[in-house]
């Protein structure tokens, strides 16, 4: 973690405890999912569709296949 050189394991544990207190253990997965989707959308908007390169070719072919 080069951009955060002064954050160690103790600080990360403290942050995780605060997150559990604020969100509760039941809402953390939903919050993590929404954060992940937001990051994916942000990368997609910056890269102009770079997520398509990460998908398997068969998955892309299924979406682009035309039916006659």
Biopython code that builds the backbone (N, CA, C, O; Angstrom):
import numpy as np
from Bio.PDB.StructureBuilder import StructureBuilder

atoms = [
    (1, "UNK", "N", (0.842, -1.185, 0.000)),
    (1, "UNK", "CA", (0.000, 0.000, 0.000)),
    (1, "UNK", "C", (0.881, 1.241, 0.000)),
    (1, "UNK", "O", (1.091, 1.861, 1.043)),
    (2, "UNK", "N", (1.384, 1.593, -1.142)),
    (2, "UNK", "CA", (2.290, 2.714, -1.250)),
    (2, "UNK", "C", (1.640, 4.061, -1.010)),
    (2, "UNK", "O", (2.316, 4.990, -0.570)),
    (3, "UNK", "N", (0.355, 4.199, -1.283)),
    (3, "UNK", "CA", (-0.291, 5.494, -1.130)),
    (3, "UNK", "C", (-0.738, 5.750, 0.302)),
    (3, "UNK", "O", (-1.117, 6.877, 0.623)),
    (4, "UNK", "N", (-0.707, 4.747, 1.173)),
    (4, "UNK", "CA", (-1.071, 4.902, 2.581)),
    (4, "UNK", "C", (0.024, 4.302, 3.464)),
    (4, "UNK", "O", (-0.195, 3.263, 4.086)),
    (5, "UNK", "N", (1.191, 4.930, 3.530)),
    (5, "UNK", "CA", (2.309, 4.307, 4.232)),
    (5, "UNK", "C", (2.154, 4.261, 5.748)),
    (5, "UNK", "O", (2.812, 3.444, 6.393)),
    (6, "UNK", "N", (1.316, 5.100, 6.338)),
    (6, "UNK", "CA", (1.215, 5.159, 7.792)),
    (6, "UNK", "C", (0.048, 4.355, 8.348)),
    (6, "UNK", "O", (-0.249, 4.466, 9.537)),
    (7, "UNK", "N", (-0.620, 3.557, 7.536)),
    (7, "UNK", "CA", (-1.738, 2.751, 8.012)),
    (7, "UNK", "C", (-1.260, 1.320, 8.193)),
    (7, "UNK", "O", (-0.805, 0.671, 7.251)),
    (8, "UNK", "N", (-1.373, 0.847, 9.424)),
    (8, "UNK", "CA", (-0.948, -0.504, 9.743)),
    (8, "UNK", "C", (-2.126, -1.400, 10.056)),
    (8, "UNK", "O", (-3.278, -0.998, 9.892)),
    (9, "UNK", "N", (-1.845, -2.614, 10.508)),
    (9, "UNK", "CA", (-2.914, -3.567, 10.807)),
    (9, "UNK", "C", (-3.847, -3.096, 11.928)),
    (9, "UNK", "O", (-5.053, -3.336, 11.873)),
    (10, "UNK", "N", (-3.299, -2.435, 12.931)),
    (10, "UNK", "CA", (-4.125, -1.955, 14.039)),
    (10, "UNK", "C", (-5.132, -0.917, 13.557)),
    (10, "UNK", "O", (-6.294, -0.944, 13.963)),
    (11, "UNK", "N", (-4.702, -0.021, 12.711)),
    (11, "UNK", "CA", (-5.613, 0.999, 12.183)),
    (11, "UNK", "C", (-6.705, 0.376, 11.322)),
    (11, "UNK", "O", (-7.860, 0.798, 11.377)),
    (12, "UNK", "N", (-6.339, -0.633, 10.523)),
    (12, "UNK", "CA", (-7.338, -1.314, 9.697)),
    (12, "UNK", "C", (-8.380, -2.029, 10.557)),
    (12, "UNK", "O", (-9.568, -2.018, 10.233)),
    (13, "UNK", "N", (-7.938, -2.647, 11.647)),
    (13, "UNK", "CA", (-8.877, -3.311, 12.556)),
    (13, "UNK", "C", (-9.818, -2.298, 13.185)),
    (13, "UNK", "O", (-11.015, -2.559, 13.311)),
    (14, "UNK", "N", (-9.296, -1.151, 13.579)),
    (14, "UNK", "CA", (-10.137, -0.103, 14.163)),
    (14, "UNK", "C", (-11.173, 0.372, 13.154)),
    (14, "UNK", "O", (-12.338, 0.558, 13.505)),
    (15, "UNK", "N", (-10.767, 0.569, 11.914)),
    (15, "UNK", "CA", (-11.706, 1.000, 10.873)),
    (15, "UNK", "C", (-12.778, -0.065, 10.657)),
    (15, "UNK", "O", (-13.954, 0.270, 10.521)),
    (16, "UNK", "N", (-12.396, -1.341, 10.624)),
    (16, "UNK", "CA", (-13.374, -2.415, 10.444)),
    (16, "UNK", "C", (-14.371, -2.474, 11.598)),
    (16, "UNK", "O", (-15.560, -2.702, 11.375)),
    (17, "UNK", "N", (-13.903, -2.271, 12.819)),
    (17, "UNK", "CA", (-14.805, -2.258, 13.976)),
    (17, "UNK", "C", (-15.790, -1.104, 13.862)),
    (17, "UNK", "O", (-16.976, -1.275, 14.145)),
    (18, "UNK", "N", (-15.321, 0.056, 13.454)),
    (18, "UNK", "CA", (-16.206, 1.214, 13.286)),
    (18, "UNK", "C", (-17.241, 0.939, 12.198)),
    (18, "UNK", "O", (-18.408, 1.296, 12.355)),
    (19, "UNK", "N", (-16.830, 0.311, 11.099)),
    (19, "UNK", "CA", (-17.770, -0.020, 10.022)),
    (19, "UNK", "C", (-18.836, -0.992, 10.521)),
    (19, "UNK", "O", (-20.013, -0.838, 10.197)),
    (20, "UNK", "N", (-18.434, -1.990, 11.307)),
    (20, "UNK", "CA", (-19.405, -2.947, 11.847)),
    (20, "UNK", "C", (-20.372, -2.248, 12.790)),
    (20, "UNK", "O", (-21.563, -2.559, 12.790)),
    (21, "UNK", "N", (-19.885, -1.315, 13.586)),
    (21, "UNK", "CA", (-20.758, -0.585, 14.506)),
    (21, "UNK", "C", (-21.744, 0.281, 13.733)),
    (21, "UNK", "O", (-22.923, 0.334, 14.081)),
    (22, "UNK", "N", (-21.278, 0.959, 12.693)),
    (22, "UNK", "CA", (-22.146, 1.868, 11.936)),
    (22, "UNK", "C", (-23.171, 1.093, 11.112)),
    (22, "UNK", "O", (-24.363, 1.396, 11.183)),
    (23, "UNK", "N", (-22.739, 0.103, 10.336)),
    (23, "UNK", "CA", (-23.632, -0.590, 9.414)),
    (23, "UNK", "C", (-24.308, -1.807, 10.025)),
    (23, "UNK", "O", (-25.404, -2.174, 9.600)),
    (24, "UNK", "N", (-23.693, -2.434, 10.997)),
    (24, "UNK", "CA", (-24.228, -3.682, 11.526)),
    (24, "UNK", "C", (-23.788, -4.840, 10.659)),
    (24, "UNK", "O", (-23.542, -4.670, 9.465)),
    (25, "UNK", "N", (-23.686, -6.014, 11.251)),
    (25, "UNK", "CA", (-23.171, -7.161, 10.495)),
    (25, "UNK", "C", (-24.076, -7.619, 9.359)),
    (25, "UNK", "O", (-23.600, -8.270, 8.429)),
    (26, "UNK", "N", (-25.359, -7.301, 9.405)),
    (26, "UNK", "CA", (-26.276, -7.759, 8.360)),
    (26, "UNK", "C", (-26.212, -6.892, 7.115)),
    (26, "UNK", "O", (-26.498, -7.378, 6.021)),
    (27, "UNK", "N", (-25.845, -5.620, 7.249)),
    (27, "UNK", "CA", (-25.847, -4.712, 6.099)),
    (27, "UNK", "C", (-24.490, -4.585, 5.427)),
    (27, "UNK", "O", (-24.397, -3.969, 4.366)),
    (28, "UNK", "N", (-23.446, -5.139, 5.999)),
    (28, "UNK", "CA", (-22.104, -5.004, 5.426)),
    (28, "UNK", "C", (-21.998, -5.647, 4.036)),
    (28, "UNK", "O", (-21.427, -5.022, 3.143)),
    (29, "UNK", "N", (-22.519, -6.867, 3.803)),
    (29, "UNK", "CA", (-22.413, -7.431, 2.446)),
    (29, "UNK", "C", (-23.099, -6.577, 1.380)),
    (29, "UNK", "O", (-22.576, -6.423, 0.277)),
    (30, "UNK", "N", (-24.255, -6.027, 1.703)),
    (30, "UNK", "CA", (-24.952, -5.180, 0.727)),
    (30, "UNK", "C", (-24.164, -3.900, 0.465)),
    (30, "UNK", "O", (-24.089, -3.434, -0.671)),
    (31, "UNK", "N", (-23.577, -3.335, 1.521)),
    (31, "UNK", "CA", (-22.775, -2.123, 1.347)),
    (31, "UNK", "C", (-21.528, -2.421, 0.519)),
    (31, "UNK", "O", (-21.153, -1.626, -0.343)),
    (32, "UNK", "N", (-20.888, -3.553, 0.772)),
    (32, "UNK", "CA", (-19.698, -3.926, 0.001)),
    (32, "UNK", "C", (-20.052, -4.168, -1.463)),
    (32, "UNK", "O", (-19.284, -3.816, -2.358)),
    (33, "UNK", "N", (-21.211, -4.767, -1.703)),
    (33, "UNK", "CA", (-21.647, -5.006, -3.082)),
    (33, "UNK", "C", (-21.875, -3.693, -3.816)),
    (33, "UNK", "O", (-21.477, -3.548, -4.972)),
    (34, "UNK", "N", (-22.514, -2.737, -3.152)),
    (34, "UNK", "CA", (-22.769, -1.456, -3.814)),
    (34, "UNK", "C", (-21.475, -0.686, -4.054)),
    (34, "UNK", "O", (-21.340, -0.003, -5.069)),
    (35, "UNK", "N", (-20.526, -0.789, -3.131)),
    (35, "UNK", "CA", (-19.227, -0.140, -3.342)),
    (35, "UNK", "C", (-18.511, -0.784, -4.529)),
    (35, "UNK", "O", (-17.929, -0.080, -5.354)),
    (36, "UNK", "N", (-18.547, -2.098, -4.619)),
    (36, "UNK", "CA", (-17.922, -2.793, -5.745)),
    (36, "UNK", "C", (-18.554, -2.428, -7.076)),
    (36, "UNK", "O", (-17.853, -2.238, -8.070)),
    (37, "UNK", "N", (-19.883, -2.330, -7.099)),
    (37, "UNK", "CA", (-20.562, -1.936, -8.333)),
    (37, "UNK", "C", (-20.210, -0.505, -8.712)),
    (37, "UNK", "O", (-20.035, -0.194, -9.890)),
    (38, "UNK", "N", (-20.107, 0.363, -7.714)),
    (38, "UNK", "CA", (-19.722, 1.745, -7.994)),
    (38, "UNK", "C", (-18.316, 1.838, -8.564)),
    (38, "UNK", "O", (-18.064, 2.600, -9.498)),
    (39, "UNK", "N", (-17.398, 1.055, -7.996)),
    (39, "UNK", "CA", (-16.026, 1.050, -8.506)),
    (39, "UNK", "C", (-15.982, 0.495, -9.925)),
    (39, "UNK", "O", (-15.252, 1.007, -10.774)),
    (40, "UNK", "N", (-16.770, -0.562, -10.185)),
    (40, "UNK", "CA", (-16.812, -1.148, -11.525)),
    (40, "UNK", "C", (-17.362, -0.141, -12.527)),
    (40, "UNK", "O", (-16.826, -0.005, -13.626)),
    (41, "UNK", "N", (-18.430, 0.567, -12.156)),
    (41, "UNK", "CA", (-18.999, 1.575, -13.054)),
    (41, "UNK", "C", (-18.013, 2.711, -13.305)),
    (41, "UNK", "O", (-17.919, 3.222, -14.420)),
    (42, "UNK", "N", (-17.281, 3.103, -12.269)),
    (42, "UNK", "CA", (-16.292, 4.170, -12.408)),
    (42, "UNK", "C", (-15.180, 3.747, -13.362)),
    (42, "UNK", "O", (-14.797, 4.510, -14.249)),
    (43, "UNK", "N", (-14.656, 2.518, -13.179)),
    (43, "UNK", "CA", (-13.613, 2.025, -14.082)),
    (43, "UNK", "C", (-14.134, 1.897, -15.504)),
    (43, "UNK", "O", (-13.422, 2.185, -16.466)),
    (44, "UNK", "N", (-15.382, 1.462, -15.628)),
    (44, "UNK", "CA", (-15.979, 1.310, -16.956)),
    (44, "UNK", "C", (-16.089, 2.661, -17.653)),
    (44, "UNK", "O", (-15.833, 2.765, -18.853)),
    (45, "UNK", "N", (-16.468, 3.694, -16.907)),
    (45, "UNK", "CA", (-16.597, 5.018, -17.516)),
    (45, "UNK", "C", (-15.234, 5.597, -17.880)),
    (45, "UNK", "O", (-15.121, 6.324, -18.867)),
    (46, "UNK", "N", (-14.203, 5.291, -17.106)),
    (46, "UNK", "CA", (-12.862, 5.781, -17.432)),
    (46, "UNK", "C", (-12.247, 5.009, -18.592)),
    (46, "UNK", "O", (-11.588, 5.590, -19.454)),
    (47, "UNK", "N", (-12.466, 3.699, -18.607)),
    (47, "UNK", "CA", (-11.819, 2.855, -19.603)),
    (47, "UNK", "C", (-12.602, 2.695, -20.881)),
    (47, "UNK", "O", (-12.073, 2.156, -21.854)),
    (48, "UNK", "N", (-13.820, 3.133, -20.919)),
    (48, "UNK", "CA", (-14.615, 2.994, -22.130)),
    (48, "UNK", "C", (-14.978, 1.562, -22.445)),
    (48, "UNK", "O", (-14.972, 1.162, -23.609)),
    (49, "UNK", "N", (-15.296, 0.779, -21.419)),
    (49, "UNK", "CA", (-15.721, -0.601, -21.648)),
    (49, "UNK", "C", (-14.618, -1.607, -21.458)),
    (49, "UNK", "O", (-14.641, -2.654, -22.105)),
    (50, "UNK", "N", (-13.659, -1.346, -20.608)),
    (50, "UNK", "CA", (-12.548, -2.267, -20.385)),
    (50, "UNK", "C", (-12.999, -3.562, -19.728)),
    (50, "UNK", "O", (-12.270, -4.553, -19.774)),
    (51, "UNK", "N", (-14.193, -3.583, -19.111)),
    (51, "UNK", "CA", (-14.678, -4.801, -18.474)),
    (51, "UNK", "C", (-14.924, -5.910, -19.484)),
    (51, "UNK", "O", (-14.840, -7.086, -19.131)),
    (52, "UNK", "N", (-15.229, -5.564, -20.738)),
    (52, "UNK", "CA", (-15.470, -6.576, -21.756)),
    (52, "UNK", "C", (-14.226, -7.407, -22.017)),
    (52, "UNK", "O", (-14.340, -8.572, -22.398)),
    (53, "UNK", "N", (-13.046, -6.845, -21.824)),
    (53, "UNK", "CA", (-11.809, -7.579, -22.048)),
    (53, "UNK", "C", (-11.590, -8.633, -20.972)),
    (53, "UNK", "O", (-10.896, -9.622, -21.208)),
    (54, "UNK", "N", (-12.178, -8.431, -19.785)),
    (54, "UNK", "CA", (-11.982, -9.362, -18.689)),
    (54, "UNK", "C", (-12.950, -10.540, -18.757)),
    (54, "UNK", "O", (-12.717, -11.554, -18.099)),
    (55, "UNK", "N", (-14.027, -10.435, -19.532)),
    (55, "UNK", "CA", (-15.020, -11.496, -19.604)),
    (55, "UNK", "C", (-14.535, -12.594, -20.539)),
    (55, "UNK", "O", (-13.806, -12.332, -21.496)),
    (56, "UNK", "N", (-14.942, -13.817, -20.254)),
    (56, "UNK", "CA", (-14.594, -14.904, -21.175)),
    (56, "UNK", "C", (-15.221, -14.679, -22.544)),
    (56, "UNK", "O", (-16.292, -14.083, -22.659)),
    (57, "UNK", "N", (-14.545, -15.159, -23.575)),
    (57, "UNK", "CA", (-15.011, -14.943, -24.947)),
    (57, "UNK", "C", (-16.394, -15.541, -25.170)),
    (57, "UNK", "O", (-17.205, -14.958, -25.888)),
    (58, "UNK", "N", (-16.677, -16.690, -24.571)),
    (58, "UNK", "CA", (-17.979, -17.327, -24.774)),
    (58, "UNK", "C", (-19.103, -16.466, -24.215)),
    (58, "UNK", "O", (-20.189, -16.414, -24.792)),
    (59, "UNK", "N", (-18.854, -15.789, -23.098)),
    (59, "UNK", "CA", (-19.876, -14.920, -22.514)),
    (59, "UNK", "C", (-20.152, -13.727, -23.424)),
    (59, "UNK", "O", (-21.302, -13.311, -23.566)),
    (60, "UNK", "N", (-19.126, -13.183, -24.030)),
    (60, "UNK", "CA", (-19.303, -12.053, -24.947)),
    (60, "UNK", "C", (-20.037, -12.516, -26.198)),
    (60, "UNK", "O", (-20.918, -11.813, -26.693)),
    (61, "UNK", "N", (-19.681, -13.705, -26.721)),
    (61, "UNK", "CA", (-20.331, -14.228, -27.918)),
    (61, "UNK", "C", (-21.824, -14.448, -27.698)),
    (61, "UNK", "O", (-22.628, -14.206, -28.599)),
    (62, "UNK", "N", (-22.201, -14.912, -26.493)),
    (62, "UNK", "CA", (-23.617, -15.136, -26.204)),
    (62, "UNK", "C", (-24.399, -13.833, -26.265)),
    (62, "UNK", "O", (-25.541, -13.815, -26.725)),
    (63, "UNK", "N", (-23.798, -12.754, -25.808)),
    (63, "UNK", "CA", (-24.488, -11.471, -25.783)),
    (63, "UNK", "C", (-24.568, -10.838, -27.167)),
    (63, "UNK", "O", (-25.507, -10.093, -27.449)),
    (64, "UNK", "N", (-23.603, -11.121, -28.031)),
    (64, "UNK", "CA", (-23.569, -10.461, -29.336)),
    (64, "UNK", "C", (-24.139, -11.325, -30.457)),
    (64, "UNK", "O", (-24.251, -10.865, -31.594)),
    (65, "UNK", "N", (-24.495, -12.557, -30.154)),
    (65, "UNK", "CA", (-25.005, -13.462, -31.183)),
    (65, "UNK", "C", (-26.379, -12.992, -31.657)),
    (65, "UNK", "O", (-27.258, -12.694, -30.848)),
    (66, "UNK", "N", (-26.550, -12.932, -32.965)),
    (66, "UNK", "CA", (-27.840, -12.525, -33.526)),
    (66, "UNK", "C", (-28.630, -13.763, -33.911)),
    (66, "UNK", "O", (-28.086, -14.724, -34.454)),
    (67, "UNK", "N", (-29.916, -13.721, -33.622)),
    (67, "UNK", "CA", (-30.783, -14.855, -33.936)),
    (67, "UNK", "C", (-31.636, -14.503, -35.133)),
    (67, "UNK", "O", (-32.198, -13.411, -35.212)),
    (68, "UNK", "N", (-31.730, -15.434, -36.063)),
    (68, "UNK", "CA", (-32.476, -15.193, -37.298)),
    (68, "UNK", "C", (-33.749, -16.003, -37.289)),
    (68, "UNK", "O", (-34.525, -15.944, -38.242)),
]
sb = StructureBuilder()
sb.init_structure("model")
sb.init_model(0)
sb.init_chain("A")
sb.init_seg("    ")
for serial, (resi, resn, name, xyz) in enumerate(atoms, 1):
    if name == "N":
        sb.init_residue(resn, " ", resi, " ")
    sb.init_atom(name, np.array(xyz, "f"), 0.0, 1.0, " ", f" {name:<3s}", serial, name[0])
structure = sb.get_structure()
